[in-house]
Amino acid sequence: MKSHESAENYLETILMLSHSGQPIRSVDIAKELNYSRPSVSIAMKNLRADGYITIDESSYIKLTESGREIAQRMYDRHMLISDWLIFLGVDRETAVNDACRMEHTMSEQSFTAIQKHIENWKRSIYNQKPEK
């Protein structure tokens, strides 16, 4: 599970860095995650071998479709969980750190239930019919 979680973290980081519109290299990922360059290099080799990223001749890293799907799923989970925890009164730093751990270990069923609960709560604020 740890290597799976690590791969998800790398993919999510690549997605977040890609939002800047700038090309991404291993050094950018190492800096963002505060990891060593050799560790990131090994991880990128493994992600490329698994078909989650491509690395071009300029050493720029891009997500493949399957890599983007995983990264987006983790990012969406992270955002929803951290926002939810902040709304519940958890300070931002703790909420973001907790969400980072929870997003990888929470079952799809639990995540979907939380997501549905939040959507129903938002609808109730605006007096809309809740989803079943």
N, CA, C and O atoms as a GROMACS GRO file, in nm:
protein
  528
    1MET      N    1   0.082  -0.120   0.000
    1MET     CA    2   0.000   0.000   0.000
    1MET      C    3   0.086   0.126   0.000
    1MET      O    4   0.050   0.224  -0.065
    2LYS      N    5   0.198   0.125   0.070
    2LYS     CA    6   0.282   0.243   0.079
    2LYS      C    7   0.332   0.287  -0.058
    2LYS      O    8   0.330   0.406  -0.089
    3SER      N    9   0.376   0.192  -0.143
    3SER     CA   10   0.424   0.230  -0.275
    3SER      C   11   0.309   0.281  -0.361
    3SER      O   12   0.329   0.371  -0.443
    4HIS      N   13   0.190   0.226  -0.344
    4HIS     CA   14   0.072   0.274  -0.417
    4HIS      C   15   0.041   0.418  -0.375
    4HIS      O   16   0.014   0.503  -0.460
    5GLU      N   17   0.044   0.443  -0.246
    5GLU     CA   18   0.019   0.577  -0.194
    5GLU      C   19   0.126   0.675  -0.244
    5GLU      O   20   0.094   0.788  -0.279
    6SER      N   21   0.249   0.631  -0.246
    6SER     CA   22   0.359   0.715  -0.294
    6SER      C   23   0.338   0.751  -0.441
    6SER      O   24   0.356   0.867  -0.479
    7ALA      N   25   0.302   0.654  -0.523
    7ALA     CA   26   0.277   0.679  -0.665
    7ALA      C   27   0.163   0.780  -0.681
    7ALA      O   28   0.172   0.871  -0.763
    8GLU      N   29   0.057   0.764  -0.603
    8GLU     CA   30  -0.055   0.858  -0.610
    8GLU      C   31  -0.011   0.999  -0.572
    8GLU      O   32  -0.053   1.096  -0.635
    9ASN      N   33   0.074   1.010  -0.470
    9ASN     CA   34   0.125   1.142  -0.429
    9ASN      C   35   0.207   1.207  -0.540
    9ASN      O   36   0.192   1.326  -0.567
   10TYR      N   37   0.293   1.128  -0.604
   10TYR     CA   38   0.372   1.182  -0.714
   10TYR      C   39   0.282   1.228  -0.829
   10TYR      O   40   0.301   1.337  -0.883
   11LEU      N   41   0.185   1.147  -0.865
   11LEU     CA   42   0.095   1.183  -0.975
   11LEU      C   43   0.014   1.308  -0.942
   11LEU      O   44  -0.003   1.396  -1.027
   12GLU      N   45  -0.034   1.316  -0.820
   12GLU     CA   46  -0.110   1.434  -0.778
   12GLU      C   47  -0.021   1.558  -0.782
   12GLU      O   48  -0.066   1.665  -0.823
   13THR      N   49   0.102   1.545  -0.739
   13THR     CA   50   0.195   1.658  -0.742
   13THR      C   51   0.223   1.703  -0.884
   13THR      O   52   0.228   1.823  -0.911
   14ILE      N   53   0.241   1.608  -0.975
   14ILE     CA   54   0.262   1.643  -1.116
   14ILE      C   55   0.140   1.720  -1.169
   14ILE      O   56   0.155   1.820  -1.240
   15LEU      N   57   0.021   1.673  -1.135
   15LEU     CA   58  -0.101   1.741  -1.179
   15LEU      C   59  -0.104   1.884  -1.124
   15LEU      O   60  -0.132   1.978  -1.198
   16MET      N   61  -0.078   1.900  -0.996
   16MET     CA   62  -0.082   2.033  -0.935
   16MET      C   63   0.023   2.125  -0.998
   16MET      O   64  -0.004   2.242  -1.023
   17LEU      N   65   0.143   2.073  -1.022
   17LEU     CA   66   0.247   2.154  -1.086
   17LEU      C   67   0.209   2.191  -1.229
   17LEU      O   68   0.246   2.298  -1.277
   18SER      N   69   0.137   2.102  -1.296
   18SER     CA   70   0.097   2.129  -1.435
   18SER      C   71  -0.001   2.245  -1.445
   18SER      O   72  -0.013   2.306  -1.552
   19HIS      N   73  -0.070   2.277  -1.336
   19HIS     CA   74  -0.165   2.388  -1.337
   19HIS      C   75  -0.096   2.522  -1.362
   19HIS      O   76  -0.160   2.618  -1.403
   20SER      N   77   0.035   2.528  -1.338
   20SER     CA   78   0.109   2.652  -1.362
   20SER      C   79   0.131   2.677  -1.511
   20SER      O   80   0.160   2.790  -1.552
   21GLY      N   81   0.119   2.572  -1.592
   21GLY     CA   82   0.141   2.585  -1.735
   21GLY      C   83   0.288   2.573  -1.774
   21GLY      O   84   0.321   2.575  -1.893
   22GLN      N   85   0.375   2.560  -1.676
   22GLN     CA   86   0.518   2.547  -1.702
   22GLN      C   87   0.555   2.400  -1.719
   22GLN      O   88   0.490   2.313  -1.661
   23PRO      N   89   0.659   2.371  -1.798
   23PRO     CA   90   0.706   2.232  -1.809
   23PRO      C   91   0.753   2.181  -1.673
   23PRO      O   92   0.802   2.258  -1.590
   24ILE      N   93   0.737   2.052  -1.652
   24ILE     CA   94   0.772   1.992  -1.523
   24ILE      C   95   0.889   1.897  -1.541
   24ILE      O   96   0.891   1.815  -1.632
   25ARG      N   97   0.986   1.910  -1.453
   25ARG     CA   98   1.101   1.820  -1.449
   25ARG      C   99   1.108   1.756  -1.311
   25ARG      O  100   1.040   1.800  -1.218
   26SER      N  101   1.188   1.653  -1.299
   26SER     CA  102   1.204   1.584  -1.171
   26SER      C  103   1.246   1.679  -1.060
   26SER      O  104   1.202   1.665  -0.946
   27VAL      N  105   1.332   1.774  -1.093
   27VAL     CA  106   1.380   1.869  -0.992
   27VAL      C  107   1.264   1.951  -0.935
   27VAL      O  108   1.266   1.985  -0.816
   28ASP      N  109   1.164   1.982  -1.016
   28ASP     CA  110   1.047   2.057  -0.968
   28ASP      C  111   0.967   1.974  -0.868
   28ASP      O  112   0.918   2.025  -0.768
   29ILE      N  113   0.955   1.846  -0.898
   29ILE     CA  114   0.881   1.755  -0.810
   29ILE      C  115   0.957   1.738  -0.679
   29ILE      O  116   0.898   1.741  -0.571
   30ALA      N  117   1.090   1.721  -0.688
   30ALA     CA  118   1.173   1.706  -0.568
   30ALA      C  119   1.160   1.829  -0.479
   30ALA      O  120   1.149   1.818  -0.357
   31LYS      N  121   1.162   1.946  -0.541
   31LYS     CA  122   1.151   2.071  -0.466
   31LYS      C  123   1.014   2.082  -0.399
   31LYS      O  124   1.004   2.117  -0.282
   32GLU      N  125   0.909   2.052  -0.475
   32GLU     CA  126   0.772   2.062  -0.422
   32GLU      C  127   0.749   1.968  -0.304
   32GLU      O  128   0.686   2.007  -0.206
   33LEU      N  129   0.799   1.846  -0.314
   33LEU     CA  130   0.776   1.746  -0.211
   33LEU      C  131   0.886   1.743  -0.104
   33LEU      O  132   0.874   1.673  -0.003
   34ASN      N  133   0.993   1.820  -0.128
   34ASN     CA  134   1.108   1.819  -0.039
   34ASN      C  135   1.169   1.678  -0.029
   34ASN      O  136   1.203   1.631   0.080
   35TYR      N  137   1.182   1.614  -0.145
   35TYR     CA  138   1.244   1.482  -0.157
   35TYR      C  139   1.378   1.498  -0.228
   35TYR      O  140   1.404   1.600  -0.293
   36SER      N  141   1.462   1.397  -0.214
   36SER     CA  142   1.590   1.401  -0.284
   36SER      C  143   1.570   1.377  -0.433
   36SER      O  144   1.476   1.308  -0.473
   37ARG      N  145   1.658   1.434  -0.514
   37ARG     CA  146   1.650   1.414  -0.658
   37ARG      C  147   1.661   1.266  -0.696
   37ARG      O  148   1.585   1.220  -0.781
   38PRO      N  149   1.754   1.190  -0.635
   38PRO     CA  150   1.762   1.048  -0.671
   38PRO      C  151   1.632   0.971  -0.641
   38PRO      O  152   1.592   0.884  -0.718
   39SER      N  153   1.568   1.003  -0.529
   39SER     CA  154   1.441   0.936  -0.495
   39SER      C  155   1.334   0.964  -0.600
   39SER      O  156   1.262   0.875  -0.643
   40VAL      N  157   1.325   1.091  -0.640
   40VAL     CA  158   1.226   1.130  -0.740
   40VAL      C  159   1.260   1.067  -0.874
   40VAL      O  160   1.170   1.023  -0.946
   41SER      N  161   1.386   1.062  -0.908
   41SER     CA  162   1.428   1.001  -1.034
   41SER      C  163   1.387   0.854  -1.042
   41SER      O  164   1.338   0.808  -1.145
   42ILE      N  165   1.405   0.782  -0.935
   42ILE     CA  166   1.364   0.640  -0.929
   42ILE      C  167   1.212   0.630  -0.943
   42ILE      O  168   1.161   0.545  -1.016
   43ALA      N  169   1.141   0.716  -0.872
   43ALA     CA  170   0.994   0.714  -0.879
   43ALA      C  171   0.946   0.744  -1.020
   43ALA      O  172   0.853   0.680  -1.069
   44MET      N  173   1.008   0.841  -1.088
   44MET     CA  174   0.968   0.877  -1.223
   44MET      C  175   0.994   0.760  -1.319
   44MET      O  176   0.914   0.734  -1.409
   45LYS      N  177   1.104   0.691  -1.299
   45LYS     CA  178   1.135   0.573  -1.381
   45LYS      C  179   1.025   0.468  -1.364
   45LYS      O  180   0.980   0.408  -1.461
   46ASN      N  181   0.982   0.447  -1.241
   46ASN     CA  182   0.877   0.348  -1.214
   46ASN      C  183   0.742   0.392  -1.269
   46ASN      O  184   0.669   0.311  -1.326
   47LEU      N  185   0.709   0.521  -1.254
   47LEU     CA  186   0.583   0.571  -1.308
   47LEU      C  187   0.580   0.563  -1.460
   47LEU      O  188   0.476   0.535  -1.519
   48ARG      N  189   0.694   0.589  -1.522
   48ARG     CA  190   0.702   0.577  -1.669
   48ARG      C  191   0.687   0.432  -1.711
   48ARG      O  192   0.617   0.402  -1.808
   49ALA      N  193   0.752   0.342  -1.640
   49ALA     CA  194   0.742   0.199  -1.672
   49ALA      C  195   0.599   0.148  -1.655
   49ALA      O  196   0.556   0.057  -1.727
   50ASP      N  197   0.526   0.206  -1.561
   50ASP     CA  198   0.387   0.166  -1.537
   50ASP      C  199   0.289   0.235  -1.631
   50ASP      O  200   0.169   0.206  -1.628
   51GLY      N  201   0.339   0.326  -1.714
   51GLY     CA  202   0.254   0.393  -1.812
   51GLY      C  203   0.176   0.511  -1.759
   51GLY      O  204   0.077   0.551  -1.820
   52TYR      N  205   0.218   0.569  -1.645
   52TYR     CA  206   0.146   0.681  -1.587
   52TYR      C  207   0.200   0.817  -1.630
   52TYR      O  208   0.129   0.918  -1.622
   53ILE      N  209   0.325   0.819  -1.676
   53ILE     CA  210   0.384   0.944  -1.722
   53ILE      C  211   0.466   0.919  -1.847
   53ILE      O  212   0.502   0.805  -1.879
   54THR      N  213   0.495   1.027  -1.918
   54THR     CA  214   0.592   1.023  -2.027
   54THR      C  215   0.701   1.124  -1.992
   54THR      O  216   0.676   1.223  -1.922
   55ILE      N  217   0.821   1.098  -2.040
   55ILE     CA  218   0.933   1.191  -2.021
   55ILE      C  219   0.995   1.211  -2.159
   55ILE      O  220   1.042   1.115  -2.221
   56ASP      N  221   0.993   1.336  -2.206
   56ASP     CA  222   1.044   1.361  -2.341
   56ASP      C  223   1.195   1.383  -2.341
   56ASP      O  224   1.260   1.374  -2.237
   57GLU      N  225   1.250   1.413  -2.459
   57GLU     CA  226   1.395   1.429  -2.475
   57GLU      C  227   1.450   1.548  -2.396
   57GLU      O  228   1.570   1.554  -2.370
   58SER      N  229   1.364   1.642  -2.357
   58SER     CA  230   1.407   1.755  -2.274
   58SER      C  231   1.388   1.727  -2.125
   58SER      O  232   1.404   1.816  -2.041
   59SER      N  233   1.353   1.603  -2.094
   59SER     CA  234   1.328   1.558  -1.955
   59SER      C  235   1.202   1.620  -1.894
   59SER      O  236   1.188   1.626  -1.772
   60TYR      N  237   1.110   1.666  -1.980
   60TYR     CA  238   0.983   1.718  -1.931
   60TYR      C  239   0.888   1.601  -1.905
   60TYR      O  240   0.879   1.506  -1.983
   61ILE      N  241   0.818   1.612  -1.793
   61ILE     CA  242   0.729   1.505  -1.748
   61ILE      C  243   0.585   1.545  -1.775
   61ILE      O  244   0.543   1.657  -1.745
   62LYS      N  245   0.509   1.452  -1.832
   62LYS     CA  246   0.366   1.472  -1.856
   62LYS      C  247   0.291   1.348  -1.812
   62LYS      O  248   0.341   1.236  -1.822
   63LEU      N  249   0.170   1.370  -1.764
   63LEU     CA  250   0.083   1.259  -1.725
   63LEU      C  251   0.022   1.195  -1.849
   63LEU      O  252  -0.015   1.264  -1.944
   64THR      N  253   0.013   1.063  -1.848
   64THR     CA  254  -0.064   0.994  -1.951
   64THR      C  255  -0.211   1.001  -1.910
   64THR      O  256  -0.242   1.051  -1.801
   65GLU      N  257  -0.299   0.954  -1.992
   65GLU     CA  258  -0.441   0.955  -1.958
   65GLU      C  259  -0.467   0.879  -1.828
   65GLU      O  260  -0.540   0.927  -1.741
   66SER      N  261  -0.407   0.760  -1.814
   66SER     CA  262  -0.430   0.682  -1.692
   66SER      C  263  -0.366   0.750  -1.571
   66SER      O  264  -0.422   0.746  -1.461
   67GLY      N  265  -0.251   0.813  -1.589
   67GLY     CA  266  -0.188   0.887  -1.480
   67GLY      C  267  -0.271   1.007  -1.440
   67GLY      O  268  -0.283   1.038  -1.321
   68ARG      N  269  -0.328   1.075  -1.538
   68ARG     CA  270  -0.412   1.192  -1.511
   68ARG      C  271  -0.539   1.151  -1.436
   68ARG      O  272  -0.583   1.224  -1.347
   69GLU      N  273  -0.597   1.038  -1.470
   69GLU     CA  274  -0.718   0.992  -1.402
   69GLU      C  275  -0.691   0.969  -1.254
   69GLU      O  276  -0.769   1.011  -1.169
   70ILE      N  277  -0.581   0.901  -1.224
   70ILE     CA  278  -0.545   0.875  -1.084
   70ILE      C  279  -0.516   1.007  -1.012
   70ILE      O  280  -0.565   1.030  -0.902
   71ALA      N  281  -0.437   1.093  -1.075
   71ALA     CA  282  -0.400   1.220  -1.015
   71ALA      C  283  -0.524   1.305  -0.987
   71ALA      O  284  -0.536   1.364  -0.880
   72GLN      N  285  -0.615   1.311  -1.081
   72GLN     CA  286  -0.736   1.392  -1.064
   72GLN      C  287  -0.824   1.336  -0.953
   72GLN      O  288  -0.881   1.412  -0.875
   73ARG      N  289  -0.834   1.203  -0.946
   73ARG     CA  290  -0.913   1.140  -0.839
   73ARG      C  291  -0.855   1.176  -0.702
   73ARG      O  292  -0.930   1.208  -0.610
   74MET      N  293  -0.723   1.170  -0.689
   74MET     CA  294  -0.658   1.202  -0.562
   74MET      C  295  -0.674   1.351  -0.530
   74MET      O  296  -0.700   1.388  -0.415
   75TYR      N  297  -0.660   1.435  -0.630
   75TYR     CA  298  -0.673   1.579  -0.610
   75TYR      C  299  -0.816   1.614  -0.567
   75TYR      O  300  -0.835   1.693  -0.475
   76ASP      N  301  -0.915   1.556  -0.633
   76ASP     CA  302  -1.055   1.582  -0.597
   76ASP      C  303  -1.083   1.537  -0.454
   76ASP      O  304  -1.150   1.608  -0.379
   77ARG      N  305  -1.033   1.420  -0.418
   77ARG     CA  306  -1.050   1.370  -0.281
   77ARG      C  307  -0.985   1.465  -0.182
   77ARG      O  308  -1.044   1.503  -0.081
   78HIS      N  309  -0.863   1.504  -0.214
   78HIS     CA  310  -0.787   1.591  -0.125
   78HIS      C  311  -0.861   1.723  -0.101
   78HIS      O  312  -0.875   1.767   0.013
   79MET      N  313  -0.908   1.783  -0.208
   79MET     CA  314  -0.978   1.912  -0.196
   79MET      C  315  -1.107   1.899  -0.116
   79MET      O  316  -1.134   1.980  -0.028
   80LEU      N  317  -1.186   1.797  -0.146
   80LEU     CA  318  -1.313   1.781  -0.076
   80LEU      C  319  -1.290   1.754   0.072
   80LEU      O  320  -1.355   1.816   0.157
   81ILE      N  321  -1.199   1.664   0.104
   81ILE     CA  322  -1.175   1.627   0.245
   81ILE      C  323  -1.115   1.745   0.321
   81ILE      O  324  -1.158   1.773   0.433
   82SER      N  325  -1.017   1.814   0.263
   82SER     CA  326  -0.956   1.926   0.335
   82SER      C  327  -1.057   2.039   0.356
   82SER      O  328  -1.063   2.097   0.464
   83ASP      N  329  -1.137   2.071   0.254
   83ASP     CA  330  -1.240   2.175   0.268
   83ASP      C  331  -1.342   2.136   0.376
   83ASP      O  332  -1.386   2.220   0.455
   84TRP      N  333  -1.379   2.010   0.377
   84TRP     CA  334  -1.476   1.960   0.475
   84TRP      C  335  -1.420   1.974   0.617
   84TRP      O  336  -1.490   2.020   0.707
   85LEU      N  337  -1.295   1.934   0.636
   85LEU     CA  338  -1.233   1.943   0.768
   85LEU      C  339  -1.220   2.089   0.813
   85LEU      O  340  -1.241   2.120   0.930
   86ILE      N  341  -1.185   2.176   0.722
   86ILE     CA  342  -1.174   2.319   0.755
   86ILE      C  343  -1.312   2.372   0.796
   86ILE      O  344  -1.323   2.446   0.894
   87PHE      N  345  -1.416   2.333   0.721
   87PHE     CA  346  -1.552   2.375   0.755
   87PHE      C  347  -1.590   2.327   0.895
   87PHE      O  348  -1.662   2.397   0.968
   88LEU      N  349  -1.543   2.208   0.933
   88LEU     CA  350  -1.575   2.153   1.064
   88LEU      C  351  -1.495   2.218   1.177
   88LEU      O  352  -1.518   2.188   1.295
   89GLY      N  353  -1.402   2.307   1.142
   89GLY     CA  354  -1.329   2.380   1.244
   89GLY      C  355  -1.183   2.341   1.260
   89GLY      O  356  -1.114   2.394   1.347
   90VAL      N  357  -1.135   2.250   1.178
   90VAL     CA  358  -0.995   2.209   1.184
   90VAL      C  359  -0.911   2.319   1.117
   90VAL      O  360  -0.951   2.373   1.013
   91ASP      N  361  -0.796   2.353   1.177
   91ASP     CA  362  -0.714   2.457   1.116
   91ASP      C  363  -0.662   2.407   0.981
   91ASP      O  364  -0.647   2.287   0.959
   92ARG      N  365  -0.635   2.501   0.891
   92ARG     CA  366  -0.601   2.470   0.751
   92ARG      C  367  -0.483   2.374   0.740
   92ARG      O  368  -0.492   2.276   0.667
   93GLU      N  369  -0.376   2.399   0.810
   93GLU     CA  370  -0.257   2.314   0.798
   93GLU      C  371  -0.287   2.170   0.839
   93GLU      O  372  -0.248   2.076   0.769
   94THR      N  373  -0.354   2.153   0.951
   94THR     CA  374  -0.390   2.019   0.997
   94THR      C  375  -0.485   1.952   0.899
   94THR      O  376  -0.470   1.834   0.867
   95ALA      N  377  -0.584   2.027   0.852
   95ALA     CA  378  -0.683   1.972   0.758
   95ALA      C  379  -0.616   1.924   0.630
   95ALA      O  380  -0.647   1.815   0.581
   96VAL      N  381  -0.525   2.004   0.575
   96VAL     CA  382  -0.456   1.966   0.451
   96VAL      C  383  -0.369   1.843   0.474
   96VAL      O  384  -0.368   1.752   0.391
   97ASN      N  385  -0.297   1.839   0.587
   97ASN     CA  386  -0.213   1.723   0.617
   97ASN      C  387  -0.296   1.596   0.640
   97ASN      O  388  -0.260   1.489   0.591
   98ASP      N  389  -0.406   1.610   0.714
   98ASP     CA  390  -0.493   1.495   0.737
   98ASP      C  391  -0.557   1.446   0.607
   98ASP      O  392  -0.566   1.326   0.582
   99ALA      N  393  -0.601   1.540   0.525
   99ALA     CA  394  -0.664   1.505   0.397
   99ALA      C  395  -0.567   1.428   0.310
   99ALA      O  396  -0.606   1.336   0.238
  100CYS      N  397  -0.440   1.467   0.314
  100CYS     CA  398  -0.338   1.400   0.233
  100CYS      C  399  -0.326   1.252   0.270
  100CYS      O  400  -0.307   1.167   0.183
  101ARG      N  401  -0.338   1.223   0.398
  101ARG     CA  402  -0.332   1.082   0.441
  101ARG      C  403  -0.465   1.010   0.414
  101ARG      O  404  -0.467   0.896   0.369
  102MET      N  405  -0.575   1.078   0.442
  102MET     CA  406  -0.706   1.016   0.430
  102MET      C  407  -0.742   0.983   0.285
  102MET      O  408  -0.806   0.881   0.258
  103GLU      N  409  -0.700   1.067   0.191
  103GLU     CA  410  -0.738   1.050   0.051
  103GLU      C  411  -0.690   0.916  -0.005
  103GLU      O  412  -0.750   0.863  -0.099
  104HIS      N  413  -0.585   0.861   0.051
  104HIS     CA  414  -0.528   0.736   0.000
  104HIS      C  415  -0.586   0.612   0.068
  104HIS      O  416  -0.588   0.504   0.009
  105THR      N  417  -0.632   0.628   0.191
  105THR     CA  418  -0.674   0.511   0.267
  105THR      C  419  -0.825   0.493   0.274
  105THR      O  420  -0.873   0.384   0.305
  106MET      N  421  -0.899   0.598   0.246
  106MET     CA  422  -1.044   0.592   0.254
  106MET      C  423  -1.102   0.510   0.139
  106MET      O  424  -1.060   0.524   0.024
  107SER      N  425  -1.198   0.425   0.171
  107SER     CA  426  -1.263   0.345   0.067
  107SER      C  427  -1.345   0.435  -0.024
  107SER      O  428  -1.383   0.546   0.013
  108GLU      N  429  -1.370   0.386  -0.142
  108GLU     CA  430  -1.455   0.460  -0.237
  108GLU      C  431  -1.594   0.479  -0.179
  108GLU      O  432  -1.656   0.584  -0.198
  109GLN      N  433  -1.645   0.378  -0.108
  109GLN     CA  434  -1.777   0.386  -0.048
  109GLN      C  435  -1.784   0.498   0.056
  109GLN      O  436  -1.880   0.576   0.056
  110SER      N  437  -1.685   0.507   0.142
  110SER     CA  438  -1.684   0.613   0.244
  110SER      C  439  -1.670   0.750   0.180
  110SER      O  440  -1.738   0.845   0.219
  111PHE      N  441  -1.582   0.761   0.082
  111PHE     CA  442  -1.563   0.890   0.016
  111PHE      C  443  -1.692   0.933  -0.053
  111PHE      O  444  -1.732   1.049  -0.042
  112THR      N  445  -1.756   0.843  -0.124
  112THR     CA  446  -1.881   0.874  -0.193
  112THR      C  447  -1.989   0.917  -0.094
  112THR      O  448  -2.066   1.009  -0.122
  113ALA      N  449  -1.995   0.852   0.023
  113ALA     CA  450  -2.093   0.888   0.125
  113ALA      C  451  -2.068   1.029   0.177
  113ALA      O  452  -2.162   1.106   0.195
  114ILE      N  453  -1.942   1.064   0.201
  114ILE     CA  454  -1.908   1.199   0.247
  114ILE      C  455  -1.942   1.301   0.138
  114ILE      O  456  -1.998   1.406   0.165
  115GLN      N  457  -1.906   1.268   0.016
  115GLN     CA  458  -1.932   1.357  -0.096
  115GLN      C  459  -2.083   1.382  -0.110
  115GLN      O  460  -2.126   1.496  -0.128
  116LYS      N  461  -2.161   1.276  -0.102
  116LYS     CA  462  -2.307   1.289  -0.114
  116LYS      C  463  -2.364   1.371   0.003
  116LYS      O  464  -2.453   1.454  -0.016
  117HIS      N  465  -2.312   1.347   0.122
  117HIS     CA  466  -2.358   1.421   0.240
  117HIS      C  467  -2.332   1.571   0.221
  117HIS      O  468  -2.420   1.653   0.250
  118ILE      N  469  -2.215   1.606   0.175
  118ILE     CA  470  -2.180   1.747   0.154
  118ILE      C  471  -2.269   1.808   0.046
  118ILE      O  472  -2.316   1.921   0.061
  119GLU      N  473  -2.291   1.735  -0.064
  119GLU     CA  474  -2.377   1.786  -0.171
  119GLU      C  475  -2.520   1.807  -0.121
  119GLU      O  476  -2.584   1.907  -0.153
  120ASN      N  477  -2.571   1.711  -0.042
  120ASN     CA  478  -2.706   1.725   0.013
  120ASN      C  479  -2.714   1.843   0.110
  120ASN      O  480  -2.813   1.916   0.111
  121TRP      N  481  -2.611   1.862   0.191
  121TRP     CA  482  -2.607   1.973   0.284
  121TRP      C  483  -2.609   2.105   0.207
  121TRP      O  484  -2.682   2.197   0.244
  122LYS      N  485  -2.529   2.114   0.101
  122LYS     CA  486  -2.527   2.237   0.020
  122LYS      C  487  -2.664   2.264  -0.041
  122LYS      O  488  -2.710   2.378  -0.044
  123ARG      N  489  -2.729   2.159  -0.091
  123ARG     CA  490  -2.863   2.175  -0.149
  123ARG      C  491  -2.962   2.224  -0.044
  123ARG      O  492  -3.048   2.307  -0.073
  124SER      N  493  -2.949   2.173   0.079
  124SER     CA  494  -3.043   2.212   0.185
  124SER      C  495  -3.029   2.359   0.219
  124SER      O  496  -3.127   2.423   0.259
  125ILE      N  497  -2.911   2.414   0.203
  125ILE     CA  498  -2.890   2.557   0.228
  125ILE      C  499  -2.971   2.640   0.129
  125ILE      O  500  -3.025   2.745   0.163
  126TYR      N  501  -2.979   2.590   0.008
  126TYR     CA  502  -3.049   2.664  -0.098
  126TYR      C  503  -3.191   2.611  -0.120
  126TYR      O  504  -3.254   2.640  -0.222
  127ASN      N  505  -3.240   2.532  -0.023
  127ASN     CA  506  -3.376   2.476  -0.028
  127ASN      C  507  -3.403   2.398  -0.155
  127ASN      O  508  -3.511   2.406  -0.213
  128GLN      N  509  -3.303   2.323  -0.198
  128GLN     CA  510  -3.321   2.236  -0.315
  128GLN      C  511  -3.348   2.095  -0.265
  128GLN      O  512  -3.315   2.059  -0.152
  129LYS      N  513  -3.408   2.016  -0.354
  129LYS     CA  514  -3.442   1.879  -0.319
  129LYS      C  515  -3.313   1.795  -0.304
  129LYS      O  516  -3.230   1.792  -0.395
  130PRO      N  517  -3.296   1.727  -0.188
  130PRO     CA  518  -3.175   1.647  -0.167
  130PRO      C  519  -3.171   1.524  -0.256
  130PRO      O  520  -3.274   1.470  -0.296
  131GLU      N  521  -3.049   1.481  -0.286
  131GLU     CA  522  -3.026   1.361  -0.365
  131GLU      C  523  -3.037   1.239  -0.274
  131GLU      O  524  -2.998   1.244  -0.158
  132LYS      N  525  -3.090   1.130  -0.327
  132LYS     CA  526  -3.102   1.006  -0.247
  132LYS      C  527  -2.990   0.912  -0.275
  132LYS      O  528  -2.985   0.804  -0.217
   0.00000   0.00000   0.00000
